[in-house]
Structures are given as C-alpha cells and as structure tokens.
C-alpha cells in the first residue's frame, strides 16, 4: 500500500492563529466565520478570503 503524501503547508509564525483571532472578534468560531466570508467574498479583503478558504478546506472538515 502506498504511503500517504504529507502536506507541506508552511504558515508564517506571525500569521498562525490570525484567522481564529479575527473570527473570535466577530463572535464566531473559525468555521462559522469561514462560511460567512466564503458566502460573500467581495465584502472582505483578499487576505481574509484566502484565510477563510484555508480554514474551510482544512480546519472545518469533519473527520469520518
């Protein structure tokens, strides 16, 4: 059986947790905030949209 390829995701230490902090300031969980941002991305900055997309793809998936 083939080994699973490990993801090589690099996040700057200064950026780590910044979306969670932003979401908490809005009174939401990171997943709720990601859903809110992705439902209307033109309303938010490009940086927040990228962070929301990352959160949606990696942090908000339910494990089966």
N, C-alpha and C positions, 0 to 999 in steps of 0.2 A: 504494500500500500504506500502511496506517495505521501511524503511529509507535507503538512500544511505550510504554505508560504507565510512567513511572518510579515506583518505590515511594518514598513519602515516610515513611521509617522514621526515627524520632528516638529515639536511645538516649542517656541521660544519660552524660556522660563518666565520672562516678564509678561507673557500673554496667557500663561497657564491659569485657568480659572476665571479669566476675564468675562467670558460669556455668562458663566454662572452668577458672577457678581452683578452683571448688568441685569440679568433676569430677576435676581433677588430684589434689586432696586425697583423693579416693575411689579413686585409682589407675585411673581410666578416662579414655577420650577423651570429649570433649563429646557425641559421637553415642551412644556406649555409655551414658553417664550419662543422656542424654535418654530412651533406650529403657527404661532401668531405672526412671526416675521415672514415665514415662507408663504403664508396666505396672502400677504400684501408686501412683497419685497421692495417695491418702488417707494414705499413710505420710509424705508430705513437706509442707512449708509451701506455701501458695498462691503465694508469690513464686517458689519453686524450680520449681513446676509450670508457671507461666507462662513462665519462662526455658527450661525443658526443651521446652515446646511450640514456642516460637520457634525454638530450635535444631533441633528435628526438622523444622519446616516450611521453614527457610531454609538452615541450615548443613549438614544431613545429607542433602540431596538429591544424588543422583548426576547429573552432567551427561551428557546424551546427545548 
